[in-house]
Amino acid sequence: MAALKSKIVVVPLGEVDFMIVNRLAADLGPIFNRSVDILKGMKLPQEAQNVIRGQYYAMVIMSKLERVKANSREKVIGVCEDDLYLPDQNSIIGHADTISGTAVVSLWQIRQEFYGLPENDSQVYPRLYKESLHQLAHLLMYPSAVIPNVSIITAMICRILIIKGIISAIYANVRWSVWSDRLCLLYFFTNHPQINPNCIITRAI
């Protein structure tokens, strides 16, 4: 069974700090109990750039990431510095596509400067880490339709995990599928008792 366990592949995209990517890869492995590889950096695909918007289309990026998969079981997550968008969302921090098994996370909104606040590099990695956990949880889940009933205590743990750690008022104005995220995480911890939610919370703060 161990041989069938999907590997996680982290891909630096564009001008992202390799040190932060390396740290992320080292931290993700023990949490999900999977091996993690770091792929050689990739340029952001030119066809993903929307010059008028000054942003990159996330779905095109994830389509490119799918091509680097060695097999269908691998889960690939890209990390970039650039502003991303989806057709129904003006700007996103991250997105996962369960069909392709790929995800992408952007540091653009993770940095304090995006909100007009003073630069604070000490908060960048914890936020990247939490968002990466969030997106990988989507990739490693089963459909929410089969989620069983679980305790209120577990729901509270999941609520803590979904808090992004920036400013709650800011996130009140961002479109998040919060209930879907909570259900996915509820299912994850119910069916993966070997993973300690408290470990994730401690490492994420």
Secondary structure as UniProt FT lines:
FT   HELIX           2..4
FT   STRAND          8..13
FT   HELIX           18..32
FT   STRAND          36..38
FT   HELIX           46..48
FT   STRAND          49..50
FT   TURN            51..54
FT   STRAND          55..57
FT   HELIX           58..66
FT   TURN            67..68
FT   TURN            72..73
FT   STRAND          75..80
FT   STRAND          84..86
FT   TURN            87..88
FT   STRAND          89..92
FT   STRAND          94..97
FT   TURN            98..101
FT   STRAND          102..106
FT   TURN            108..110
FT   HELIX           112..115
FT   HELIX           121..123
FT   HELIX           124..139
FT   HELIX           144..146
FT   HELIX           152..162
FT   HELIX           168..171
FT   TURN            172..173
FT   HELIX           178..191
FT   TURN            193..194
FT   HELIX           197..204
//
